[in-house]
């Protein structure tokens, strides 16, 4: 009898990283692959499903206007009860640190279904930063039986918490996704992106949407971005603005009306990856971009006070810029003006994967289930 594996995800970042894993599961004849989406994000999630040609078996469709952590978590938990009772999977796979991730793991635990955690072991050791992601992934780590860690340091984090078994170092699945999405001859559907001069000008890709940056930190970041555009005529800032009203309001307040600041709607993953590949620099509070941009040879300034991805800082591909206006401005200014510092970051080795994480994860699942005798080899940076 085939092993029945259900992937559950709900946001666009999760979908980008889980999509190549869904495709790998579908390729394996000894696995029955089921896909459930919560649609914690709706429109942005659907773009990813279309890109990777994934049709979910279950769609919980929970998204509502100005949803809260309470509504996301409770709706996921209640609706997943029905899904898990009907599907009866042998294993569920969740990704990372979203409210969907935690709710899905908890629902599986209540049903006594084993959980595999993709992108396990990331920690800042500050329960409120990132919020609520740090506690989401920590609690999922306590529930999960299988932990698919991108790096050695992720495993070490789990070991310090007393988790010793079921750990596999696989690399990050987002590197697998880039093999599908990045193309030299890519034509953007967002026409502005086809018109930018990527050779003559320094294109800076910006994303900023984390909950812990709401309020004064985001105000500080936006002011710094505006000042950069005022002071350096050779740059263009391209900011795909998150659909959250809280983010869109502050972005419009500080950044609208400047000829070299382009506020655009969120991009599909293939557009985002190809824009990143053509950009000079990435400034972001996102987690995934800290992994994706180094794989494309693009330096990253992290618009946060700390990061759960210290490997990239150690490798030199990522630098913490913080959320203070002057610090953000000075960090970007240095990379705009100091070509030596820029080239050092650009050429640093990406520590996050080789594009075969999904294969390792599925091989590890089959070994855990007893379908293969030899434990799969782990990723080594």
C-alpha positions as MATLAB code, in Angstrom:
seq = 'XXXXXXXXXXXXXXXXXXXXXXXXXXXXXXXXXXXXXXXXXXXXXXXXXXXXXXXXXXXXXXXXXXXXXXXXXXXXXXXXXXXXXXXXXXXXXXXXXXXXXXXXXXXXXXXXXXXXXXXXXXXXXXXXXXXXXXXXXXXXXXXXXXXXXXXXXXXXXXXXXXXXXXXXXXXXXXXXXXXXXXXXXXXXXXXXXXXXXXXXXXXXXXXXXXXXXXXXXXXXXXXXXXXXXXXXXXXXXXXXXXXXXXXXXXXXXXXXXXXXXXXXXXXXXXXXXXXXXXXXXXXXXXXXXXXXXXXXXXXXXXXXXXXXXXXXXXXXXXXXXXXXXXXXXXXXXXXXXXXXXXXXXXXXXXXXXXXXXXXXXXXXXXXXXXXXXXXXXXXXX';
ca = [
       0.000    0.000    0.000;
       1.318    3.477   -0.895;
       2.373    5.861    1.833;
      -0.225    8.654    1.976;
       1.511   12.017    2.474;
      -0.440   15.256    2.788;
       1.242   18.650    2.333;
      -0.537   21.575    4.027;
       0.284   25.218    3.394;
      -1.527   28.535    3.216;
       0.669   31.515    2.319;
       2.611   32.421   -0.789;
       6.076   32.026    0.793;
       5.097   28.559    2.028;
       3.701   27.674   -1.387;
       6.882   28.684   -3.222;
       8.936   26.406   -0.981;
       6.439   23.536   -0.839;
       5.519   23.488   -4.543;
       8.691   21.695   -5.712;
       8.208   19.213   -2.864;
       4.621   18.540   -3.973;
       5.923   17.861   -7.489;
       8.606   15.516   -6.148;
       6.037   13.599   -4.093;
       3.827   13.281   -7.180;
       6.726   11.747   -9.126;
       7.228    8.902   -6.629;
       5.208    5.759   -7.448;
       5.326    4.509   -3.840;
       3.688    7.674   -2.441;
       0.094    8.852   -2.647;
       0.413   12.647   -2.579;
      -2.404   14.827   -1.233;
      -2.303   18.630   -1.118;
      -4.358   20.788    1.248;
      -4.272   24.581    1.231;
      -5.750   26.790    3.927;
      -5.594   29.928    1.746;
      -4.409   32.070    4.642;
      -3.345   34.161    1.648;
      -5.741   33.774   -1.264;
      -4.772   35.646   -4.417;
      -1.030   35.436   -3.861;
      -1.272   31.726   -3.090;
      -3.293   31.003   -6.229;
      -0.548   32.556   -8.370;
       1.947   29.999   -7.070;
      -0.397   27.069   -7.597;
      -0.928   28.150  -11.210;
       2.805   28.623  -11.799;
       3.677   25.121  -10.586;
       0.489   23.541  -11.993;
      -0.739   22.257   -8.638;
      -4.427   21.496   -8.051;
      -5.157   21.109   -4.327;
      -7.197   18.149   -3.142;
      -8.580   20.291   -0.311;
      -9.051   24.080   -0.153;
     -10.124   25.457    3.243;
     -10.483   29.013    1.857;
     -10.182   30.646    5.288;
      -9.011   34.136    4.277;
     -11.172   37.051    5.360;
     -10.734   40.835    5.349;
      -8.419   42.116    8.092;
      -8.051   38.622    9.519;
      -6.320   38.175   12.858;
      -4.082   35.514   14.325;
      -7.102   34.316   16.312;
      -9.320   33.818   13.269;
      -6.573   32.214   11.159;
      -5.617   29.722   13.852;
      -9.120   28.772   14.932;
     -10.508   28.409   11.400;
      -7.543   26.291   10.304;
      -7.851   24.015   13.297;
     -11.588   23.434   12.990;
     -11.644   22.882    9.232;
      -8.617   20.609    9.260;
     -10.396   18.240   11.635;
     -12.858   17.359    8.862;
     -10.121   17.052    6.224;
      -7.887   14.777    8.295;
     -10.806   12.584    9.344;
     -11.741   12.096    5.692;
      -8.263   11.769    4.120;
      -6.555    9.779    6.899;
      -2.977   10.597    5.789;
      -0.038    8.604    7.143;
       2.071   11.762    7.408;
       1.487   15.466    7.026;
       4.149   17.929    5.924;
       4.084   21.566    7.018;
       6.502   24.338    6.249;
       8.288   26.941    8.287;
       6.560   29.203   10.742;
       3.156   30.559    9.712;
      -0.109   30.329   11.634;
      -1.188   27.716    9.074;
       1.941   25.705    9.938;
       1.262   25.691   13.665;
      -2.479   25.055   13.323;
      -1.895   22.178   10.911;
       0.694   20.545   13.130;
      -1.598   20.885   16.140;
      -4.543   19.393   14.235;
      -2.392   16.446   13.163;
      -1.207   15.960   16.737;
      -4.815   15.871   17.970;
      -5.476   13.166   15.351;
      -2.207   11.365   16.277;
      -0.864   11.720   12.728;
       2.940   12.112   12.413;
       4.183   15.525   11.320;
       7.179   16.352    9.131;
       8.478   19.910    9.474;
      10.084   21.351    6.335;
      12.560   24.192    7.065;
      12.912   23.106   10.685;
      15.228   24.471   13.338;
      15.338   28.191   12.537;
      15.501   30.305   15.695;
      16.081   33.877   16.854;
      15.529   32.898   20.527;
      13.222   35.928   20.925;
       9.619   34.759   21.166;
       8.316   38.137   19.990;
      10.630   38.620   17.017;
       9.639   37.594   14.475;
       6.086   37.555   15.802;
       4.308   35.139   15.751;
       6.715   33.087   13.628;
       9.305   32.308   16.310;
       6.816   30.595   18.585;
       5.000   28.942   15.674;
       8.134   27.117   14.505;
       9.275   26.328   18.050;
       5.951   24.707   18.943;
       5.869   22.802   15.646;
       9.347   21.520   16.490;
       7.936   20.008   19.705;
       5.118   18.296   17.771;
       7.015   17.048   14.716;
       8.575   13.603   14.361;
      10.574   14.467   11.261;
      12.652   17.646   11.043;
      13.991   18.667    7.626;
      16.677   21.242    8.416;
      18.233   23.406    5.706;
      21.589   23.680    7.519;
      23.774   22.197   10.260;
      23.117   25.153   12.569;
      19.366   24.457   12.340;
      20.036   20.934   13.596;
      22.149   22.324   16.417;
      19.255   24.568   17.477;
      16.993   21.520   17.726;
      19.644   19.545   19.622;
      19.876   22.335   22.213;
      16.119   22.024   22.716;
      16.448   18.290   23.380;
      15.387   17.091   19.929;
      17.889   14.440   18.856;
      16.109   12.101   16.437;
      14.283   12.366   13.140;
      16.545   15.185   11.936;
      17.749   15.392    8.327;
      19.875   18.161    6.768;
      18.450   18.720    3.299;
      19.217   22.250    2.127;
      16.360   24.636    1.468;
      13.600   23.766   -0.980;
      13.459   27.347   -2.279;
      16.698   26.707   -4.170;
      14.875   23.863   -5.935;
      12.112   26.311   -6.883;
      14.575   28.749   -8.463;
      15.572   26.101  -11.000;
      12.029   26.267  -12.355;
      11.371   30.002  -12.198;
      14.540   31.923  -13.227;
      15.025   32.284  -16.991;
      17.453   34.410  -19.016;
      14.781   35.345  -21.560;
      12.004   35.943  -19.028;
       9.345   38.500  -20.004;
       7.597   40.187  -17.088;
       3.819   40.470  -17.000;
       4.243   43.649  -14.945;
       5.199   45.939  -17.828;
       7.170   48.438  -15.727;
       9.714   45.693  -15.026;
      10.364   45.226  -18.748;
      11.097   48.955  -19.056;
      13.726   49.254  -16.320;
      17.355   49.640  -17.401;
      19.054   46.875  -15.444;
      22.443   47.580  -17.019;
      22.757   51.348  -16.616;
      20.935   51.797  -13.309;
      21.163   50.178   -9.883;
      17.823   48.491   -9.267;
      17.107   47.931   -5.568;
      14.354   45.440   -4.802;
      12.504   46.203   -1.557;
      10.039   44.154    0.462;
       8.761   45.102    3.915;
       5.700   43.556    5.519;
       6.557   41.754    8.793;
       4.168   42.268   11.701;
       6.970   43.123   14.116;
       7.876   46.043   11.833;
       4.389   47.569   11.962;
       4.387   51.062   13.462;
       7.572   53.040   14.065;
      10.049   50.519   12.612;
       8.240   50.566    9.268;
       7.996   54.359    9.362;
      11.779   54.490    9.901;
      12.458   52.111    7.023;
      10.248   54.049    4.608;
      11.916   57.335    5.514;
      15.334   55.798    4.853;
      14.195   54.468    1.475;
      12.853   57.865    0.481;
      16.131   59.524    1.435;
      18.119   57.015   -0.598;
      16.039   57.827   -3.678;
      16.549   61.552   -3.069;
      20.317   61.286   -2.614;
      21.349   58.764   -5.289;
      20.184   59.513   -8.810;
      21.604   56.252  -10.179;
      19.168   53.995   -8.292;
      15.606   52.850   -8.815;
      13.689   51.387   -5.882;
      11.153   48.734   -6.851;
       8.774   47.842   -4.039;
       6.088   45.184   -4.585;
       3.795   46.277   -1.760;
       2.124   43.613    0.362;
      -1.680   43.574    0.259;
      -1.952   44.280    3.993;
      -3.675   47.683    4.440;
      -1.281   48.524    7.271;
       1.680   48.115    4.907;
       0.112   49.826    1.905;
      -0.860   52.902    3.916;
       2.621   53.593    5.279;
       4.295   52.858    1.922;
       2.017   55.305    0.118;
       2.539   57.916    2.822;
       6.325   58.007    2.495;
       7.204   56.667   -0.955;
       4.556   57.721   -3.454;
       5.242   60.457   -6.003;
       8.997   59.982   -6.523;
      10.116   59.259  -10.113;
      12.652   56.635   -9.046;
      10.456   54.806   -6.526;
       8.104   52.295   -8.101;
       5.319   51.004   -5.852;
       3.778   47.999   -7.568;
       1.384   45.221   -6.678;
       2.737   41.925   -5.318;
       4.534   39.824   -7.908;
       4.103   36.198   -8.778;
       7.060   34.068   -7.654;
       8.530   33.789  -11.146;
       8.407   37.573  -11.579;
       9.922   38.114   -8.123;
      12.723   35.624   -8.725;
      13.573   37.069  -12.127;
      13.476   40.638  -10.806;
      15.776   39.573   -7.991;
      18.182   37.987  -10.475;
      18.392   41.304  -12.360;
      18.583   43.630   -9.340;
      21.663   45.250   -7.870;
      20.658   44.795   -4.243;
      17.797   43.397   -2.140;
      16.472   45.152    0.976;
      13.937   43.019    2.818;
      12.398   41.891    6.082;
      11.386   38.619    4.420;
      12.888   35.316    5.462;
      12.789   33.596    2.089;
      14.551   36.366    0.182;
      17.538   35.964    2.498;
      17.956   32.499    0.984;
      16.879   33.193   -2.589;
      18.936   36.315   -3.309;
      22.317   34.804   -2.312;
      21.595   31.852   -4.619;
      21.300   34.445   -7.392;
      24.440   36.364   -6.348;
      22.575   39.349   -4.933;
      23.583   41.011   -1.624;
      20.824   41.328    0.975;
      20.220   43.978    3.627;
      17.828   42.600    6.256;
      15.380   45.186    7.579;
      15.053   43.570   10.996;
      16.805   43.596   14.365;
      17.812   39.928   14.126;
      17.565   37.016   11.747;
      16.925   33.292   12.160;
      19.246   32.750    9.198;
      22.701   33.457   10.687;
      24.403   31.196    8.121;
      24.027   33.884    5.463;
      25.547   36.532    7.733;
      28.462   34.207    8.491;
      28.894   33.510    4.781;
      28.844   37.245    4.017;
      25.839   37.227    1.676;
      23.514   39.007    4.127;
      23.908   41.983    6.457;
      21.572   43.092    9.246;
      20.545   46.703    8.624;
      18.093   46.947   11.522;
      15.038   49.188   11.556;
      16.491   52.554   12.560;
      16.343   55.151    9.808;
      20.025   56.139    9.869;
      21.284   52.537   10.074;
      19.149   51.429    7.118;
      20.271   54.441    5.083;
      23.971   53.993    5.866;
      23.939   50.254    5.132;
      22.478   50.824    1.677;
      24.668   53.856    1.007;
      27.786   51.779    1.623;
      26.803   49.154   -0.934;
      25.802   51.787   -3.473;
      29.107   53.663   -3.200;
      31.678   51.037   -2.148;
      32.095   48.645   -5.074;
      34.592   46.497   -3.191;
      32.166   45.905   -0.309;
      29.421   45.166   -2.809;
      31.479   42.629   -4.785;
      32.522   40.860   -1.572;
      28.876   40.251   -0.648;
      27.891   39.399   -4.216;
      30.520   36.676   -4.578;
      30.010   35.031   -1.179;
      28.962   31.373   -1.276;
      25.286   30.628   -0.700;
      24.964   28.255    2.307;
      21.352   27.203    1.716;
      21.288   24.486   -0.863;
      22.113   22.910   -4.187;
      18.662   22.432   -5.684;
      18.099   18.850   -4.477;
      16.428   19.433   -1.101;
      13.078   17.962   -2.170;
      14.680   14.750   -3.358;
      16.463   14.395   -0.013;
      13.237   15.048    1.929;
      11.259   12.393    0.051;
      14.123    9.916    0.301;
      14.234   10.553    4.067;
      10.476    9.994    4.369;
      10.741    6.652    2.571;
      13.666    5.623    4.789;
      11.714    6.625    7.922;
       8.743    4.584    6.720;
      10.945    1.567    6.056;
      10.558    1.523    2.268;
      14.301    1.896    1.663;
      17.145    0.464    3.710;
      19.828    3.129    3.346;
      19.551    6.479    5.055;
      19.885    9.247    2.424;
      22.985   11.421    2.279;
      22.624   14.869    3.802;
      23.280   18.255    2.234;
      26.715   19.717    2.863;
      27.310   23.408    2.209;
];
